[in-house]
Amino acid sequence: MINYLWDFVFFSFIGWCTDEIYYLITEKKIANRGFLTSPFSPMYGFGAVIIDLVFYSVRDLYWAVLIGSILLLGILKFLTALFLDKVLHFKMWDYTNLPLNIKGYICVPIVVLWGFVALVLVSFVMPIMKIFIILIPTWLSLVITLGIIFIMLIDTIGTFITIFKLQKHLKEMDDVSKLIEEDAPETPTEELKEKYNKLMLTNNIFRRRLVNAFPDMQSVSYAEHLANIRVRLNEIKESNLKEYENIYTNEDEKPFAYGLNFNKLFWLFIIGSFCGTVLETIWAVATLGHFEFRVGLVYGPFIPVYGGGAVLITLCLYKLYKAKDVIIYIASAIIGAAFEFFCSYFQEMFFGTVSWDYSDTPFNIQGRTNLMFALIWGFLGLVWVRYLYPWCSKLIEKIPKKIGNRVTIALVIFMIFDVIMTCAGLQRADERSEGIPATNVFAEYLDEHLDDDYLQMIFPHMTNVDTGVNVGDTDANKK
């Protein structure tokens, strides 16, 4: 049962991420395209549970898994579309213009692609997942998965309420539109037009998100009015963005990394990682009274936790720049603390080390984060959204396109290399602590250039969870 819970939660999130990446590549925009407000797409989760339940025991029969997955996932997609159309009177997607479609609900080539994806998941991904799931304590698996499912359930109820209210909203617009066409004598036409325009504003934030999330969404009965709402929302969005970043009507005029795309996010990651090193250095001097290196990778002044935090807060909050400070502060505190907890857990799970431990501080959660640092994350997020992100965004866009693209590629390659060398260096340090000699040229290189003294200097607080000894502390390891 725990495996199925993780299937549902994990692949609901991965499916949402896949849709976001596809939209980012095709439209060069960041937007929540999910049916829910939260970053989960339940249909992918249900599909994963179904193929795990039905096909995992026969995963070696590749053709059976492929054909069965195509049929089951196709039926799931068709029934979902049929329910949305006939019960809620909305079409969230429409494949009418694609070949081999069935009533626009599903498209055979896409379903076949899903079948191949399901085959890969059942045969290769899920067996590895089950190995890692065993390592997680049962109580923690239940807390995480059931907690997320509860959030998804509340989100689902809210989404359905939003759809019903949007349908009612569109009907009201339709009634006003008919009165305008009939030129009803009891109500002046200008007053009716003003009322119709106000209805187009659809101030409800959840309705706005739903309309923006599905640009192809159609209302069976009120398609024209839904299109009018979408046009009005785009006008408002462009007007608001003028206060936050430059607007370009011509595609050729757009600068390097315009908007929120991979290039912009990667540069924000680099900037955030570097600023994190500066902040940690200042914090060490202020609290410990002496200078020490605090980095997250073996080469360069980068702490990826800060870079990842900057990217995550940007993705979640950059559209809330007009919200009240307290809302941005609280959201940043929650996001930052949750991300810090996840990074600590990930590091311990995969590398057996931790770089910080707040167990002795009040209001801590498993020593991975605490209230004080959550409040600091809130402050940093507020400053980032209000001041630093707009400034950094415009500064990045001033980079010439050709130079920016080339430097980005070079930095991506360097960061991948840096991460690989960091993982290899830490793995080799663990082997050295166990007295395992170098058996190849690469291990000898690591012993020479990433020795214990160097690792202890750049990772002064990284501790092995099993031994409680700092990484690179040769004398302690010998004892």
N, C-alpha and C positions, 0 to 999 in steps of 0.2 A: 504493500500500500504506500509506503514511503517513496518507493521508486516512482510510482504513478503520480504522486503529489509533486515530486521534483520534475517529472516529465512535463506536467501541466504548467507549473510556474516557470521553469527554465525556458521551455520552447515558446511559451506565450511571450516572454521577453525577447527571445532571439528572433521570433517572427516579426515582432514590432520593430526591432532593430533592422531586420532585412528590408522591410518596407521603407524605413527611414533612409537607409543607404541608397536604395533604388531611387527614391524620390530625390535625394541629394544629387545623385549622378545625372538623372534625367532632367530635373528642373533647376539644379544648382541652388536649391533653397533648403533651409531647415524648417520643418513643420511637423507637428504631431498629427500623423495621418491615421492614427488608430481609432477604432470604434469607441474605445474608452478614453477617458481623460488621462488616466495613469498609463505608464509605458508598457502596456501588455495588450496582446491580441489573443483573446481566449480561443478563437477558432484554431489557431496554430497549436495551442496547448491541448485542446480536445483531439486534434488530429494526431499529435504525438502519443497521447495516451492510447488511442485506438490502435495504432500500428504497433506499439509496444505490447499491448495486451493480446493482440491477435497474431502477430508475426514474429515476436522475439524468439519463441521456442523453435521456430522453423526458419531462422534467419539465414541458414546455409542454402535454402532453396531459393535462389536469387530470382528466378523467373516468377515463382509463386508470390514472392514478396512484392515484386514490381507490379504485376498485374493486379494483385489484390489491393495494393496501396492506391493504384490509379482509380479503381472502382470505389473503394471506401471514401477516399478523400474527395473524389468527384461528387459522390452522393452527399457528403457533408456540406460541401460548398453550395451545391444546388439547393438543398433544403434550407440552408441559412438565407440564401438570396430569396427563395420562395416565401419564407416567413417574413422577411423584411418588406417584401413587395405586397403580399396579400393581407398581412395583419397590420403592419405599421404604415403601409402605403408609401414606402420610400424605396428607391433603388440606390444602394450605396456604391455599386459598380455596374458597369454595362459593357459587355463584350460583344455587342451587336456588330461592331465594325471589324471584328477579328474573325478569321476563318474557323469553320467547324465549331461554331458556338451553338448552345442550346438555349433559346429564348433570351440570349444575352446574359444568362445567369452564370454559365460556365463556358470555358473555351477548352476544347480537347487538347491542343498543344501545351497549354499551361498546366492542365491536369496531369498530362504525361510527364512533364518536367517535375511536378510534385512527386510523382511516383519514383523517379530516379533519386530525388532528394531523400525520400522516405527509405529507399533501399540503402543509401549511404548511412543514414541515421541508425537504422536497425542493425546493420552489419558491422559498423565501425564506431560510431559515436556513442551509442547507448551502452555498449559493453564497457567502454572507458568511464563513462559517467557513473555506472553502477559501482565501479571500483572506488571512486572518490566519495560516493554517497556513503559507503560503508565506513569511511574514516570519520564522518561527521556524527557526533553523538545523537542518538535517537531523539532526545528531548529537544535538541537544538534544531534538528530537521523539522520537527513538528511545529515548533514556535515560528520558524521562518516561513515555511510553506503555508501553514494555516493562517498566519498573520497576513501574508500577501494575498491569499485567496479571499480572506475577509474584506480586505481593501478592494479587491476586484469585484466582489459581490456588491458592496456599497456603491462602487463606481458604476456597475451595470444597472442597478436600480435607478441611480441618478440619470444615466444616459437614456434609459427608456422614458423616464419622466420628461426629460428634455425633448425627446422626439415627439411625444404626445403634445407637449406645449407648443412646439414648433408647428405641428400640424394645425393646432387651434389658432396659432398666430397667423399662419398662411390663410386659413379660412376667413379670419377677420379682415385680412387685406383683400381677399377676393370679394367679400361683401361690400367693402368700401369702393372697390374698383367698379363693381356693377352699378352702384349708386351714381358714380361719376359718369358712366356710359349712358345711364338712363336720364341723367340731368335732373335728379330728383328735386322737386320744387321746395320740399320741406327743409332741405339743408343746402346752403350755397356750395357751388362746385369748388371754389377756392378753399373753403374750409375742409371739404372732403379730401382735396389734394394734399393739404397740409397734414391731415390725419394720416393719409397713406404714407407720406414721406417720413413721419415720425415712426410709423410701424416698421419701415425699412431699416431704421437705426438698430432695431433688435438689441437693446442694451444688455440683455442677459449674456454674461460671459460664456456660459456653457453652450448657448445656441450659436454664438459667434464661433466658438471653437469647432462645433459640429459642422457648421457650414463651410468653414475654412479647411477642415480635415478631409472633406470629400468634395473636391471640386467637380467631380462627375456625378455627385448625388443628385437624384431627380425625385421630385414629388409627383406622384401619379396624377393627382388632381390639380396641383397648383404650381406647375413647372415655371410659368412666366414670373410669378411673384417670388419664387425662390431665386430665380436668376436676377431679379431686381435687387433682392437683399444682398446677393453676392457682389453685384456691381457696387452697391453703396458701401459695403464693408471694405472693398478694395480701395475705394476713394478715401475712406477714413484712414485706412492703414497707411496709404501713401502720404496723406497729410500729416499724420503723426510722425512718420519716419523722417520727415524733413527737419524735425527738431533734434533728431538723434544721429542721422548720417546723411550724406549727400545723396540726392536722387538723380538718376540718369535715365533719360528716355531712350537714348541711342545705345545699343549694345556695345558698339565699338568704343564709346566714350568711357565705359566702365573701367575703373582702374584694377590693378592687381588685387586679388583676394577680396573682391567686392562682395558685400553681403556677409553671409555666414556659411562658408563652404569649407572644404578640407584644408585649403591653404591657410585661411584665416584661423581656423581652430588649431592647426599645428603650430602656427606662430604664437598664438596665445598660450599654447602648452609650453613652448620654449621660454617665453617671457615669464610665465608663472613659475616655471621650474627654477629659473635664475633668481627671480625675486624671492622665492622661498629660501634659497641659499643665503641671500643677503639678510632676510629676516631672522633665520636661525642663527646666523653669526652674531647679529646684534643681540639676540635673546641670550646667547651663551655668555657674551661679555657682560650683559646687564645682570644676569642671575648668578653666574659662576665666578665672575670677576677676572676671567682670562679668555684669550682667543683660542678657538679650536675649530678644526675643519668639521663641517656638517654638510655632507652631500649624500646623494642617493645612488650615484653611479661612479664607476672607477675613473672615468675621464670626463672632465668638465665640471663647472659649478652648477649642477642641476639636481634638484630634488623633485622627482616625478609626482610625488603626492600633491605638491602645491600646483604643479602644472595641470594634473588631472582635475584637481579641485577647481582651478580657474575655468577649465573647459566645461566641467559639469555645471557650475553655477551660471556660466554664460548661456549654455543651452537651456537651462531651466528658467532663468530669470531675465534674460535680456529684453524680453517683450514687456516686462513689468517696470520699466524705467520710470513710468508715470505713476506707479503705485506709491502708497505711503511708505515712509522710511521703515516703520515698524514691521510692515508686511515683508519687505525685502530682508530686513534684519533677521526675523524669525525663520523665514524660509532658508536663508543662507546658513544660519546656525544648525538647522536640522540636516540640510544637505551636506554641509562640511563635516559634521560629526559622524553622520552615517558613512560618508566616503572614507573618513579616517579609520573607522571601525573595520570597514571592508578591506582596506589596504593592509591593516595589521593582521587580520585573519588570513588573508590571501598569502602574505609573506610567511606566516607561521605554517600554514597548511602545505605550501609547496617548497619552502626552503628551510623550514625548521628553525627559523630565527625571528627575532623581533627587534625593531629599532627604537621602540619607546614602550614604556610600561608605566601606567598611571595608577597602579594598584594601591599606592599609598595616599592617593589624593581623594578628597571627598566627591561623592556623586559620580564615581567612575563606572564604566560598563566593561567588566572583565579586564580592566586595565588598558583597554584599547583606546578609549576616549573618555572625556569627562565633561562636566558642566562648564568649567572654566574655559576649556579650549573650544567648546561649542559656542560660547559667547564671543570668543575671539574670532572664530569662523564667521559669526554673524556680522561682526564689525568689518572684517576684511571683505566679505561679500557685498556689504552695503557700499563701501568705498569703491569696490571694483565696478559694480553695476552703475553707480551714480557718476563716477569720475574717470576711473582708470580704463575701463573697457572702451568708452567712446573715444578717449584720447589714443589708446593703443590701436583701435580699429582704424582710425584716420591716419595714424602714423604708418601702419602696415600698408595701407592702400597707396601711400606715396612712393613705395618701392616700384621701380620700373618693371613692367610685366616680364620681359625676358630674363632680367637679372633675378627677379623674385622667383620665377619658376625654377631656374637652375639652382639657386641657393636652397630652395625648399627641397628639391630632390637630393641635393648633397647633404642637407641636415637630416633628412629622413634616413638616408643610408648610414650616416654617422650615428644617429640615435639607436638604430637597430644593432649596429656593431657594438655600441657602448653597452646596451642591455645584454647582448650575448656574452661579451667579455666580463661583465659584472657577474652574471650567473656562473660562468666558467670559473672565475676567480674565487667566488665563494665556495663552489663545489670542491675546488682543489684545496682550499684552506681546510675544509672539513676532512678531506683525505689526509692532509698533512698532520692534522691533530690526531688521527688514528694511526700514524706511522707508516702510511702507504707511500712508497717511493714513486717518483715520476717514471712513467713507462714509455713516454713518447716525447717528441720534440715540443709539442704544444704544451704539455704539462711542465716541461723544463722551462719554457718561456714564462709560464705563469709563476713558477717558483722564483724566477729571477726578477720579473718586473712587477708582479702583484704578490709580493711576499707578505708575511704576517705583519711586519712592521708598517708596511704601506697601508694594508687593510685596516689595521688598528688606528692609524692616523686619520684616515678619511671616514671610517665608520666607528667612532669612539664609543657609541652606545648600542651597537648591534650585538645581541646576545644569543647564544645557542640555547634553545628552549630546553633541550634534554640535559645539558651539562650546567647551564647557568653561567657559562664562561663567555667573556667577550670574544668575538671573532678576531682571530689573529693573536690572541694572548697565548704565546707559545709556552711560557713557563707554567701557566695555569693548566694548559692542556696536558703537559707532561705529568703534572701532579695527578 
